[in-house]
Amino acid sequence: MPEAPPPDWNFEQGLADLESVVKELESGDLPLEKAIEVFERGVTLSDRCRKELEDAETRVEILLNRSEPAPFDPTKE
């Protein structure tokens, strides 16, 4: 189970950290054990970012549904 993000974590920093992980892995200069550690960190960051995006999408959907007017029904007048 992934560890909880620190209280000061935010999506933008997580994305920047994930990009850094990708660059580090793409360099090909890491020993195997270090590459696995970095990869695990990348998976954790990816999971956190995906969760943050899903939460934001849910909030937007709720706001949009709340602000949509009810469809006109002439039988209710």
mmCIF file of the N, C-alpha and C atoms, coordinates in Angstrom:
data_MODEL
# 
_entry.id   MODEL 
# 
loop_
_atom_site.group_PDB 
_atom_site.id 
_atom_site.type_symbol 
_atom_site.label_atom_id 
_atom_site.label_alt_id 
_atom_site.label_comp_id 
_atom_site.label_asym_id 
_atom_site.label_entity_id 
_atom_site.label_seq_id 
_atom_site.pdbx_PDB_ins_code 
_atom_site.Cartn_x 
_atom_site.Cartn_y 
_atom_site.Cartn_z 
_atom_site.occupancy 
_atom_site.B_iso_or_equiv 
_atom_site.pdbx_formal_charge 
_atom_site.auth_seq_id 
_atom_site.auth_comp_id 
_atom_site.auth_asym_id 
_atom_site.auth_atom_id 
_atom_site.pdbx_PDB_model_num 
ATOM 1   N N  . MET A 1 1  ? 0.840   -1.173 0.000   1.00 0.00 ? 1  MET A N  1 
ATOM 2   C CA . MET A 1 1  ? 0.000   0.000  0.000   1.00 0.00 ? 1  MET A CA 1 
ATOM 3   C C  . MET A 1 1  ? 0.886   1.237  0.000   1.00 0.00 ? 1  MET A C  1 
ATOM 4   N N  . PRO A 1 2  ? 0.604   2.226  -0.896  1.00 0.00 ? 2  PRO A N  1 
ATOM 5   C CA . PRO A 1 2  ? 1.449   3.415  -0.955  1.00 0.00 ? 2  PRO A CA 1 
ATOM 6   C C  . PRO A 1 2  ? 1.338   4.234  0.323   1.00 0.00 ? 2  PRO A C  1 
ATOM 7   N N  . GLU A 1 3  ? 2.460   4.858  0.680   1.00 0.00 ? 3  GLU A N  1 
ATOM 8   C CA . GLU A 1 3  ? 2.443   5.695  1.876   1.00 0.00 ? 3  GLU A CA 1 
ATOM 9   C C  . GLU A 1 3  ? 1.646   6.966  1.600   1.00 0.00 ? 3  GLU A C  1 
ATOM 10  N N  . ALA A 1 4  ? 1.097   7.546  2.651   1.00 0.00 ? 4  ALA A N  1 
ATOM 11  C CA . ALA A 1 4  ? 0.318   8.769  2.510   1.00 0.00 ? 4  ALA A CA 1 
ATOM 12  C C  . ALA A 1 4  ? 1.249   9.911  2.134   1.00 0.00 ? 4  ALA A C  1 
ATOM 13  N N  . PRO A 1 5  ? 0.776   10.812 1.265   1.00 0.00 ? 5  PRO A N  1 
ATOM 14  C CA . PRO A 1 5  ? 1.630   11.942 0.899   1.00 0.00 ? 5  PRO A CA 1 
ATOM 15  C C  . PRO A 1 5  ? 1.818   12.874 2.094   1.00 0.00 ? 5  PRO A C  1 
ATOM 16  N N  . PRO A 1 6  ? 2.938   13.582 2.140   1.00 0.00 ? 6  PRO A N  1 
ATOM 17  C CA . PRO A 1 6  ? 3.134   14.535 3.232   1.00 0.00 ? 6  PRO A CA 1 
ATOM 18  C C  . PRO A 1 6  ? 2.077   15.628 3.164   1.00 0.00 ? 6  PRO A C  1 
ATOM 19  N N  . PRO A 1 7  ? 1.793   16.283 4.293   1.00 0.00 ? 7  PRO A N  1 
ATOM 20  C CA . PRO A 1 7  ? 0.725   17.288 4.324   1.00 0.00 ? 7  PRO A CA 1 
ATOM 21  C C  . PRO A 1 7  ? 0.941   18.445 3.350   1.00 0.00 ? 7  PRO A C  1 
ATOM 22  N N  . ASP A 1 8  ? 2.189   18.757 3.033   1.00 0.00 ? 8  ASP A N  1 
ATOM 23  C CA . ASP A 1 8  ? 2.457   19.879 2.133   1.00 0.00 ? 8  ASP A CA 1 
ATOM 24  C C  . ASP A 1 8  ? 2.555   19.447 0.664   1.00 0.00 ? 8  ASP A C  1 
ATOM 25  N N  . TRP A 1 9  ? 2.197   18.206 0.368   1.00 0.00 ? 9  TRP A N  1 
ATOM 26  C CA . TRP A 1 9  ? 2.268   17.697 -1.005  1.00 0.00 ? 9  TRP A CA 1 
ATOM 27  C C  . TRP A 1 9  ? 1.226   18.391 -1.871  1.00 0.00 ? 9  TRP A C  1 
ATOM 28  N N  . ASN A 1 10 ? 1.599   18.669 -3.123  1.00 0.00 ? 10 ASN A N  1 
ATOM 29  C CA . ASN A 1 10 ? 0.623   19.201 -4.070  1.00 0.00 ? 10 ASN A CA 1 
ATOM 30  C C  . ASN A 1 10 ? 0.867   18.577 -5.440  1.00 0.00 ? 10 ASN A C  1 
ATOM 31  N N  . PHE A 1 11 ? -0.129  18.650 -6.277  1.00 0.00 ? 11 PHE A N  1 
ATOM 32  C CA . PHE A 1 11 ? -0.085  17.992 -7.586  1.00 0.00 ? 11 PHE A CA 1 
ATOM 33  C C  . PHE A 1 11 ? 1.084   18.498 -8.432  1.00 0.00 ? 11 PHE A C  1 
ATOM 34  N N  . GLU A 1 12 ? 1.265   19.801 -8.467  1.00 0.00 ? 12 GLU A N  1 
ATOM 35  C CA . GLU A 1 12 ? 2.312   20.366 -9.321  1.00 0.00 ? 12 GLU A CA 1 
ATOM 36  C C  . GLU A 1 12 ? 3.693   19.866 -8.928  1.00 0.00 ? 12 GLU A C  1 
ATOM 37  N N  . GLN A 1 13 ? 3.965   19.833 -7.626  1.00 0.00 ? 13 GLN A N  1 
ATOM 38  C CA . GLN A 1 13 ? 5.254   19.331 -7.163  1.00 0.00 ? 13 GLN A CA 1 
ATOM 39  C C  . GLN A 1 13 ? 5.382   17.835 -7.439  1.00 0.00 ? 13 GLN A C  1 
ATOM 40  N N  . GLY A 1 14 ? 4.284   17.100 -7.248  1.00 0.00 ? 14 GLY A N  1 
ATOM 41  C CA . GLY A 1 14 ? 4.298   15.669 -7.539  1.00 0.00 ? 14 GLY A CA 1 
ATOM 42  C C  . GLY A 1 14 ? 4.611   15.390 -8.993  1.00 0.00 ? 14 GLY A C  1 
ATOM 43  N N  . LEU A 1 15 ? 4.021   16.184 -9.882  1.00 0.00 ? 15 LEU A N  1 
ATOM 44  C CA . LEU A 1 15 ? 4.273   16.020 -11.314 1.00 0.00 ? 15 LEU A CA 1 
ATOM 45  C C  . LEU A 1 15 ? 5.722   16.350 -11.655 1.00 0.00 ? 15 LEU A C  1 
ATOM 46  N N  . ALA A 1 16 ? 6.251   17.409 -11.055 1.00 0.00 ? 16 ALA A N  1 
ATOM 47  C CA . ALA A 1 16 ? 7.655   17.763 -11.279 1.00 0.00 ? 16 ALA A CA 1 
ATOM 48  C C  . ALA A 1 16 ? 8.576   16.656 -10.764 1.00 0.00 ? 16 ALA A C  1 
ATOM 49  N N  . ASP A 1 17 ? 8.259   16.105 -9.598  1.00 0.00 ? 17 ASP A N  1 
ATOM 50  C CA . ASP A 1 17 ? 9.054   14.998 -9.054  1.00 0.00 ? 17 ASP A CA 1 
ATOM 51  C C  . ASP A 1 17 ? 8.984   13.775 -9.960  1.00 0.00 ? 17 ASP A C  1 
ATOM 52  N N  . LEU A 1 18 ? 7.807   13.510 -10.495 1.00 0.00 ? 18 LEU A N  1 
ATOM 53  C CA . LEU A 1 18 ? 7.643   12.363 -11.391 1.00 0.00 ? 18 LEU A CA 1 
ATOM 54  C C  . LEU A 1 18 ? 8.462   12.557 -12.669 1.00 0.00 ? 18 LEU A C  1 
ATOM 55  N N  . GLU A 1 19 ? 8.470   13.756 -13.201 1.00 0.00 ? 19 GLU A N  1 
ATOM 56  C CA . GLU A 1 19 ? 9.286   14.040 -14.389 1.00 0.00 ? 19 GLU A CA 1 
ATOM 57  C C  . GLU A 1 19 ? 10.768  13.832 -14.093 1.00 0.00 ? 19 GLU A C  1 
ATOM 58  N N  . SER A 1 20 ? 11.184  14.216 -12.894 1.00 0.00 ? 20 SER A N  1 
ATOM 59  C CA . SER A 1 20 ? 12.573  14.017 -12.488 1.00 0.00 ? 20 SER A CA 1 
ATOM 60  C C  . SER A 1 20 ? 12.913  12.523 -12.410 1.00 0.00 ? 20 SER A C  1 
ATOM 61  N N  . VAL A 1 21 ? 11.978  11.743 -11.880 1.00 0.00 ? 21 VAL A N  1 
ATOM 62  C CA . VAL A 1 21 ? 12.170  10.286 -11.789 1.00 0.00 ? 21 VAL A CA 1 
ATOM 63  C C  . VAL A 1 21 ? 12.323  9.698  -13.188 1.00 0.00 ? 21 VAL A C  1 
ATOM 64  N N  . VAL A 1 22 ? 11.479  10.123 -14.104 1.00 0.00 ? 22 VAL A N  1 
ATOM 65  C CA . VAL A 1 22 ? 11.531  9.600  -15.475 1.00 0.00 ? 22 VAL A CA 1 
ATOM 66  C C  . VAL A 1 22 ? 12.888  9.918  -16.107 1.00 0.00 ? 22 VAL A C  1 
ATOM 67  N N  . LYS A 1 23 ? 13.346  11.150 -15.953 1.00 0.00 ? 23 LYS A N  1 
ATOM 68  C CA . LYS A 1 23 ? 14.654  11.536 -16.519 1.00 0.00 ? 23 LYS A CA 1 
ATOM 69  C C  . LYS A 1 23 ? 15.774  10.699 -15.916 1.00 0.00 ? 23 LYS A C  1 
ATOM 70  N N  . GLU A 1 24 ? 15.688  10.485 -14.605 1.00 0.00 ? 24 GLU A N  1 
ATOM 71  C CA . GLU A 1 24 ? 16.728  9.702  -13.927 1.00 0.00 ? 24 GLU A CA 1 
ATOM 72  C C  . GLU A 1 24 ? 16.752  8.269  -14.456 1.00 0.00 ? 24 GLU A C  1 
ATOM 73  N N  . LEU A 1 25 ? 15.578  7.692  -14.653 1.00 0.00 ? 25 LEU A N  1 
ATOM 74  C CA . LEU A 1 25 ? 15.518  6.323  -15.164 1.00 0.00 ? 25 LEU A CA 1 
ATOM 75  C C  . LEU A 1 25 ? 15.967  6.253  -16.622 1.00 0.00 ? 25 LEU A C  1 
ATOM 76  N N  . GLU A 1 26 ? 15.591  7.266  -17.403 1.00 0.00 ? 26 GLU A N  1 
ATOM 77  C CA . GLU A 1 26 ? 15.958  7.265  -18.818 1.00 0.00 ? 26 GLU A CA 1 
ATOM 78  C C  . GLU A 1 26 ? 17.459  7.440  -19.023 1.00 0.00 ? 26 GLU A C  1 
ATOM 79  N N  . SER A 1 27 ? 18.148  7.991  -18.051 1.00 0.00 ? 27 SER A N  1 
ATOM 80  C CA . SER A 1 27 ? 19.586  8.201  -18.195 1.00 0.00 ? 27 SER A CA 1 
ATOM 81  C C  . SER A 1 27 ? 20.323  6.872  -18.338 1.00 0.00 ? 27 SER A C  1 
ATOM 82  N N  . GLY A 1 28 ? 19.791  5.827  -17.713 1.00 0.00 ? 28 GLY A N  1 
ATOM 83  C CA . GLY A 1 28 ? 20.414  4.512  -17.814 1.00 0.00 ? 28 GLY A CA 1 
ATOM 84  C C  . GLY A 1 28 ? 21.680  4.371  -16.992 1.00 0.00 ? 28 GLY A C  1 
ATOM 85  N N  . ASP A 1 29 ? 21.974  5.343  -16.144 1.00 0.00 ? 29 ASP A N  1 
ATOM 86  C CA . ASP A 1 29 ? 23.219  5.323  -15.377 1.00 0.00 ? 29 ASP A CA 1 
ATOM 87  C C  . ASP A 1 29 ? 23.069  4.732  -13.978 1.00 0.00 ? 29 ASP A C  1 
ATOM 88  N N  . LEU A 1 30 ? 21.906  4.220  -13.645 1.00 0.00 ? 30 LEU A N  1 
ATOM 89  C CA . LEU A 1 30 ? 21.662  3.735  -12.291 1.00 0.00 ? 30 LEU A CA 1 
ATOM 90  C C  . LEU A 1 30 ? 21.966  2.248  -12.170 1.00 0.00 ? 30 LEU A C  1 
ATOM 91  N N  . PRO A 1 31 ? 22.547  1.855  -11.039 1.00 0.00 ? 31 PRO A N  1 
ATOM 92  C CA . PRO A 1 31 ? 22.663  0.419  -10.777 1.00 0.00 ? 31 PRO A CA 1 
ATOM 93  C C  . PRO A 1 31 ? 21.262  -0.163 -10.573 1.00 0.00 ? 31 PRO A C  1 
ATOM 94  N N  . LEU A 1 32 ? 21.131  -1.442 -10.757 1.00 0.00 ? 32 LEU A N  1 
ATOM 95  C CA . LEU A 1 32 ? 19.828  -2.094 -10.735 1.00 0.00 ? 32 LEU A CA 1 
ATOM 96  C C  . LEU A 1 32 ? 19.029  -1.788 -9.473  1.00 0.00 ? 32 LEU A C  1 
ATOM 97  N N  . GLU A 1 33 ? 19.615  -1.952 -8.303  1.00 0.00 ? 33 GLU A N  1 
ATOM 98  C CA . GLU A 1 33 ? 18.878  -1.731 -7.052  1.00 0.00 ? 33 GLU A CA 1 
ATOM 99  C C  . GLU A 1 33 ? 18.394  -0.288 -6.941  1.00 0.00 ? 33 GLU A C  1 
ATOM 100 N N  . LYS A 1 34 ? 19.243  0.659  -7.312  1.00 0.00 ? 34 LYS A N  1 
ATOM 101 C CA . LYS A 1 34 ? 18.861  2.075  -7.257  1.00 0.00 ? 34 LYS A CA 1 
ATOM 102 C C  . LYS A 1 34 ? 17.756  2.347  -8.279  1.00 0.00 ? 34 LYS A C  1 
ATOM 103 N N  . ALA A 1 35 ? 17.836  1.745  -9.455  1.00 0.00 ? 35 ALA A N  1 
ATOM 104 C CA . ALA A 1 35 ? 16.807  1.924  -10.486 1.00 0.00 ? 35 ALA A CA 1 
ATOM 105 C C  . ALA A 1 35 ? 15.459  1.401  -9.995  1.00 0.00 ? 35 ALA A C  1 
ATOM 106 N N  . ILE A 1 36 ? 15.464  0.293  -9.285  1.00 0.00 ? 36 ILE A N  1 
ATOM 107 C CA . ILE A 1 36 ? 14.214  -0.255 -8.744  1.00 0.00 ? 36 ILE A CA 1 
ATOM 108 C C  . ILE A 1 36 ? 13.641  0.689  -7.696  1.00 0.00 ? 36 ILE A C  1 
ATOM 109 N N  . GLU A 1 37 ? 14.489  1.226  -6.827  1.00 0.00 ? 37 GLU A N  1 
ATOM 110 C CA . GLU A 1 37 ? 14.024  2.187  -5.817  1.00 0.00 ? 37 GLU A CA 1 
ATOM 111 C C  . GLU A 1 37 ? 13.410  3.421  -6.472  1.00 0.00 ? 37 GLU A C  1 
ATOM 112 N N  . VAL A 1 38 ? 14.078  3.949  -7.482  1.00 0.00 ? 38 VAL A N  1 
ATOM 113 C CA . VAL A 1 38 ? 13.589  5.136  -8.182  1.00 0.00 ? 38 VAL A CA 1 
ATOM 114 C C  . VAL A 1 38 ? 12.279  4.814  -8.895  1.00 0.00 ? 38 VAL A C  1 
ATOM 115 N N  . PHE A 1 39 ? 12.206  3.621  -9.497  1.00 0.00 ? 39 PHE A N  1 
ATOM 116 C CA . PHE A 1 39 ? 10.980  3.205  -10.177 1.00 0.00 ? 39 PHE A CA 1 
ATOM 117 C C  . PHE A 1 39 ? 9.814   3.111  -9.192  1.00 0.00 ? 39 PHE A C  1 
ATOM 118 N N  . GLU A 1 40 ? 10.066  2.534  -8.014  1.00 0.00 ? 40 GLU A N  1 
ATOM 119 C CA . GLU A 1 40 ? 9.019   2.448  -6.985  1.00 0.00 ? 40 GLU A CA 1 
ATOM 120 C C  . GLU A 1 40 ? 8.537   3.838  -6.579  1.00 0.00 ? 40 GLU A C  1 
ATOM 121 N N  . ARG A 1 41 ? 9.464   4.764  -6.445  1.00 0.00 ? 41 ARG A N  1 
ATOM 122 C CA . ARG A 1 41 ? 9.082   6.142  -6.121  1.00 0.00 ? 41 ARG A CA 1 
ATOM 123 C C  . ARG A 1 41 ? 8.224   6.729  -7.240  1.00 0.00 ? 41 ARG A C  1 
ATOM 124 N N  . GLY A 1 42 ? 8.579   6.431  -8.471  1.00 0.00 ? 42 GLY A N  1 
ATOM 125 C CA . GLY A 1 42 ? 7.797   6.913  -9.609  1.00 0.00 ? 42 GLY A CA 1 
ATOM 126 C C  . GLY A 1 42 ? 6.391   6.355  -9.613  1.00 0.00 ? 42 GLY A C  1 
ATOM 127 N N  . VAL A 1 43 ? 6.244   5.084  -9.294  1.00 0.00 ? 43 VAL A N  1 
ATOM 128 C CA . VAL A 1 43 ? 4.914   4.469  -9.238  1.00 0.00 ? 43 VAL A CA 1 
ATOM 129 C C  . VAL A 1 43 ? 4.079   5.144  -8.152  1.00 0.00 ? 43 VAL A C  1 
ATOM 130 N N  . THR A 1 44 ? 4.686   5.393  -7.000  1.00 0.00 ? 44 THR A N  1 
ATOM 131 C CA . THR A 1 44 ? 3.977   6.063  -5.906  1.00 0.00 ? 44 THR A CA 1 
ATOM 132 C C  . THR A 1 44 ? 3.538   7.462  -6.326  1.00 0.00 ? 44 THR A C  1 
ATOM 133 N N  . LEU A 1 45 ? 4.449   8.208  -6.937  1.00 0.00 ? 45 LEU A N  1 
ATOM 134 C CA . LEU A 1 45 ? 4.104   9.554  -7.398  1.00 0.00 ? 45 LEU A CA 1 
ATOM 135 C C  . LEU A 1 45 ? 3.001   9.516  -8.443  1.00 0.00 ? 45 LEU A C  1 
ATOM 136 N N  . SER A 1 46 ? 3.097   8.570  -9.360  1.00 0.00 ? 46 SER A N  1 
ATOM 137 C CA . SER A 1 46 ? 2.079   8.435  -10.403 1.00 0.00 ? 46 SER A CA 1 
ATOM 138 C C  . SER A 1 46 ? 0.715   8.141  -9.792  1.00 0.00 ? 46 SER A C  1 
ATOM 139 N N  . ASP A 1 47 ? 0.681   7.262  -8.802  1.00 0.00 ? 47 ASP A N  1 
ATOM 140 C CA . ASP A 1 47 ? -0.583  6.939  -8.127  1.00 0.00 ? 47 ASP A CA 1 
ATOM 141 C C  . ASP A 1 47 ? -1.171  8.168  -7.435  1.00 0.00 ? 47 ASP A C  1 
ATOM 142 N N  . ARG A 1 48 ? -0.315  8.936  -6.758  1.00 0.00 ? 48 ARG A N  1 
ATOM 143 C CA . ARG A 1 48 ? -0.784  10.142 -6.064  1.00 0.00 ? 48 ARG A CA 1 
ATOM 144 C C  . ARG A 1 48 ? -1.336  11.164 -7.056  1.00 0.00 ? 48 ARG A C  1 
ATOM 145 N N  . CYS A 1 49 ? -0.616  11.373 -8.153  1.00 0.00 ? 49 CYS A N  1 
ATOM 146 C CA . CYS A 1 49 ? -1.066  12.344 -9.159  1.00 0.00 ? 49 CYS A CA 1 
ATOM 147 C C  . CYS A 1 49 ? -2.382  11.897 -9.790  1.00 0.00 ? 49 CYS A C  1 
ATOM 148 N N  . ARG A 1 50 ? -2.482  10.615 -10.107 1.00 0.00 ? 50 ARG A N  1 
ATOM 149 C CA . ARG A 1 50 ? -3.724  10.096 -10.699 1.00 0.00 ? 50 ARG A CA 1 
ATOM 150 C C  . ARG A 1 50 ? -4.889  10.277 -9.738  1.00 0.00 ? 50 ARG A C  1 
ATOM 151 N N  . LYS A 1 51 ? -4.677  9.988  -8.458  1.00 0.00 ? 51 LYS A N  1 
ATOM 152 C CA . LYS A 1 51 ? -5.728  10.146 -7.458  1.00 0.00 ? 51 LYS A CA 1 
ATOM 153 C C  . LYS A 1 51 ? -6.148  11.606 -7.343  1.00 0.00 ? 51 LYS A C  1 
ATOM 154 N N  . GLU A 1 52 ? -5.167  12.491 -7.351  1.00 0.00 ? 52 GLU A N  1 
ATOM 155 C CA . GLU A 1 52 ? -5.459  13.922 -7.263  1.00 0.00 ? 52 GLU A CA 1 
ATOM 156 C C  . GLU A 1 52 ? -6.292  14.373 -8.475  1.00 0.00 ? 52 GLU A C  1 
ATOM 157 N N  . LEU A 1 53 ? -5.942  13.888 -9.658  1.00 0.00 ? 53 LEU A N  1 
ATOM 158 C CA . LEU A 1 53 ? -6.708  14.232 -10.858 1.00 0.00 ? 53 LEU A CA 1 
ATOM 159 C C  . LEU A 1 53 ? -8.127  13.670 -10.800 1.00 0.00 ? 53 LEU A C  1 
ATOM 160 N N  . GLU A 1 54 ? -8.262  12.436 -10.320 1.00 0.00 ? 54 GLU A N  1 
ATOM 161 C CA . GLU A 1 54 ? -9.595  11.838 -10.190 1.00 0.00 ? 54 GLU A CA 1 
ATOM 162 C C  . GLU A 1 54 ? -10.446 12.623 -9.205  1.00 0.00 ? 54 GLU A C  1 
ATOM 163 N N  . ASP A 1 55 ? -9.855  13.035 -8.089  1.00 0.00 ? 55 ASP A N  1 
ATOM 164 C CA . ASP A 1 55 ? -10.585 13.834 -7.097  1.00 0.00 ? 55 ASP A CA 1 
ATOM 165 C C  . ASP A 1 55 ? -11.019 15.168 -7.688  1.00 0.00 ? 55 ASP A C  1 
ATOM 166 N N  . ALA A 1 56 ? -10.128 15.808 -8.436  1.00 0.00 ? 56 ALA A N  1 
ATOM 167 C CA . ALA A 1 56 ? -10.464 17.090 -9.059  1.00 0.00 ? 56 ALA A CA 1 
ATOM 168 C C  . ALA A 1 56 ? -11.585 16.910 -10.082 1.00 0.00 ? 56 ALA A C  1 
ATOM 169 N N  . GLU A 1 57 ? -11.515 15.848 -10.860 1.00 0.00 ? 57 GLU A N  1 
ATOM 170 C CA . GLU A 1 57 ? -12.556 15.577 -11.851 1.00 0.00 ? 57 GLU A CA 1 
ATOM 171 C C  . GLU A 1 57 ? -13.913 15.366 -11.171 1.00 0.00 ? 57 GLU A C  1 
ATOM 172 N N  . THR A 1 58 ? -13.920 14.640 -10.077 1.00 0.00 ? 58 THR A N  1 
ATOM 173 C CA . THR A 1 58 ? -15.162 14.416 -9.334  1.00 0.00 ? 58 THR A CA 1 
ATOM 174 C C  . THR A 1 58 ? -15.724 15.734 -8.821  1.00 0.00 ? 58 THR A C  1 
ATOM 175 N N  . ARG A 1 59 ? -14.869 16.579 -8.274  1.00 0.00 ? 59 ARG A N  1 
ATOM 176 C CA . ARG A 1 59 ? -15.332 17.881 -7.769  1.00 0.00 ? 59 ARG A CA 1 
ATOM 177 C C  . ARG A 1 59 ? -15.912 18.738 -8.887  1.00 0.00 ? 59 ARG A C  1 
ATOM 178 N N  . VAL A 1 60 ? -15.266 18.731 -10.049 1.00 0.00 ? 60 VAL A N  1 
ATOM 179 C CA . VAL A 1 60 ? -15.770 19.512 -11.187 1.00 0.00 ? 60 VAL A CA 1 
ATOM 180 C C  . VAL A 1 60 ? -17.125 18.971 -11.634 1.00 0.00 ? 60 VAL A C  1 
ATOM 181 N N  . GLU A 1 61 ? -17.250 17.655 -11.719 1.00 0.00 ? 61 GLU A N  1 
ATOM 182 C CA . GLU A 1 61 ? -18.525 17.059 -12.118 1.00 0.00 ? 61 GLU A CA 1 
ATOM 183 C C  . GLU A 1 61 ? -19.639 17.431 -11.142 1.00 0.00 ? 61 GLU A C  1 
ATOM 184 N N  . ILE A 1 62 ? -19.340 17.404 -9.853  1.00 0.00 ? 62 ILE A N  1 
ATOM 185 C CA . ILE A 1 62 ? -20.337 17.783 -8.841  1.00 0.00 ? 62 ILE A CA 1 
ATOM 186 C C  . ILE A 1 62 ? -20.746 19.240 -9.028  1.00 0.00 ? 62 ILE A C  1 
ATOM 187 N N  . LEU A 1 63 ? -19.775 20.107 -9.231  1.00 0.00 ? 63 LEU A N  1 
ATOM 188 C CA . LEU A 1 63 ? -20.082 21.524 -9.423  1.00 0.00 ? 63 LEU A CA 1 
ATOM 189 C C  . LEU A 1 63 ? -20.899 21.755 -10.690 1.00 0.00 ? 63 LEU A C  1 
ATOM 190 N N  . LEU A 1 64 ? -20.547 21.060 -11.755 1.00 0.00 ? 64 LEU A N  1 
ATOM 191 C CA . LEU A 1 64 ? -21.299 21.222 -13.000 1.00 0.00 ? 64 LEU A CA 1 
ATOM 192 C C  . LEU A 1 64 ? -22.720 20.704 -12.860 1.00 0.00 ? 64 LEU A C  1 
ATOM 193 N N  . ASN A 1 65 ? -22.886 19.584 -12.202 1.00 0.00 ? 65 ASN A N  1 
ATOM 194 C CA . ASN A 1 65 ? -24.229 19.025 -12.024 1.00 0.00 ? 65 ASN A CA 1 
ATOM 195 C C  . ASN A 1 65 ? -25.077 19.912 -11.125 1.00 0.00 ? 65 ASN A C  1 
ATOM 196 N N  . ARG A 1 66 ? -24.447 20.545 -10.156 1.00 0.00 ? 66 ARG A N  1 
ATOM 197 C CA . ARG A 1 66 ? -25.172 21.429 -9.249  1.00 0.00 ? 66 ARG A CA 1 
ATOM 198 C C  . ARG A 1 66 ? -25.649 22.686 -9.960  1.00 0.00 ? 66 ARG A C  1 
ATOM 199 N N  . SER A 1 67 ? -24.887 23.141 -10.922 1.00 0.00 ? 67 SER A N  1 
ATOM 200 C CA . SER A 1 67 ? -25.218 24.403 -11.566 1.00 0.00 ? 67 SER A CA 1 
ATOM 201 C C  . SER A 1 67 ? -26.087 24.243 -12.809 1.00 0.00 ? 67 SER A C  1 
ATOM 202 N N  . GLU A 1 68 ? -26.305 23.006 -13.243 1.00 0.00 ? 68 GLU A N  1 
ATOM 203 C CA . GLU A 1 68 ? -27.154 22.792 -14.417 1.00 0.00 ? 68 GLU A CA 1 
ATOM 204 C C  . GLU A 1 68 ? -28.615 22.973 -14.032 1.00 0.00 ? 68 GLU A C  1 
ATOM 205 N N  . PRO A 1 69 ? -29.352 23.758 -14.822 1.00 0.00 ? 69 PRO A N  1 
ATOM 206 C CA . PRO A 1 69 ? -30.777 23.913 -14.518 1.00 0.00 ? 69 PRO A CA 1 
ATOM 207 C C  . PRO A 1 69 ? -31.529 22.623 -14.813 1.00 0.00 ? 69 PRO A C  1 
ATOM 208 N N  . ALA A 1 70 ? -32.613 22.429 -14.118 1.00 0.00 ? 70 ALA A N  1 
ATOM 209 C CA . ALA A 1 70 ? -33.429 21.231 -14.352 1.00 0.00 ? 70 ALA A CA 1 
ATOM 210 C C  . ALA A 1 70 ? -34.063 21.362 -15.740 1.00 0.00 ? 70 ALA A C  1 
ATOM 211 N N  . PRO A 1 71 ? -34.212 20.253 -16.448 1.00 0.00 ? 71 PRO A N  1 
ATOM 212 C CA . PRO A 1 71 ? -34.828 20.315 -17.759 1.00 0.00 ? 71 PRO A CA 1 
ATOM 213 C C  . PRO A 1 71 ? -36.286 20.792 -17.650 1.00 0.00 ? 71 PRO A C  1 
ATOM 214 N N  . PHE A 1 72 ? -36.726 21.525 -18.648 1.00 0.00 ? 72 PHE A N  1 
ATOM 215 C CA . PHE A 1 72 ? -38.097 22.048 -18.655 1.00 0.00 ? 72 PHE A CA 1 
ATOM 216 C C  . PHE A 1 72 ? -39.098 20.902 -18.799 1.00 0.00 ? 72 PHE A C  1 
ATOM 217 N N  . ASP A 1 73 ? -40.073 20.884 -17.919 1.00 0.00 ? 73 ASP A N  1 
ATOM 218 C CA . ASP A 1 73 ? -41.134 19.862 -17.973 1.00 0.00 ? 73 ASP A CA 1 
ATOM 219 C C  . ASP A 1 73 ? -42.471 20.595 -17.954 1.00 0.00 ? 73 ASP A C  1 
ATOM 220 N N  . PRO A 1 74 ? -43.156 20.711 -19.118 1.00 0.00 ? 74 PRO A N  1 
ATOM 221 C CA . PRO A 1 74 ? -44.401 21.476 -19.199 1.00 0.00 ? 74 PRO A CA 1 
ATOM 222 C C  . PRO A 1 74 ? -45.533 20.866 -18.361 1.00 0.00 ? 74 PRO A C  1 
ATOM 223 N N  . THR A 1 75 ? -45.425 19.621 -17.994 1.00 0.00 ? 75 THR A N  1 
ATOM 224 C CA . THR A 1 75 ? -46.517 18.985 -17.208 1.00 0.00 ? 75 THR A CA 1 
ATOM 225 C C  . THR A 1 75 ? -46.468 19.410 -15.743 1.00 0.00 ? 75 THR A C  1 
ATOM 226 N N  . LYS A 1 76 ? -45.413 20.058 -15.312 1.00 0.00 ? 76 LYS A N  1 
ATOM 227 C CA . LYS A 1 76 ? -45.276 20.464 -13.915 1.00 0.00 ? 76 LYS A CA 1 
ATOM 228 C C  . LYS A 1 76 ? -45.748 21.895 -13.662 1.00 0.00 ? 76 LYS A C  1 
ATOM 229 N N  . GLU A 1 77 ? -46.317 22.520 -14.642 1.00 0.00 ? 77 GLU A N  1 
ATOM 230 C CA . GLU A 1 77 ? -46.764 23.907 -14.427 1.00 0.00 ? 77 GLU A CA 1 
ATOM 231 C C  . GLU A 1 77 ? -48.226 23.958 -14.150 1.00 0.00 ? 77 GLU A C  1 
# 
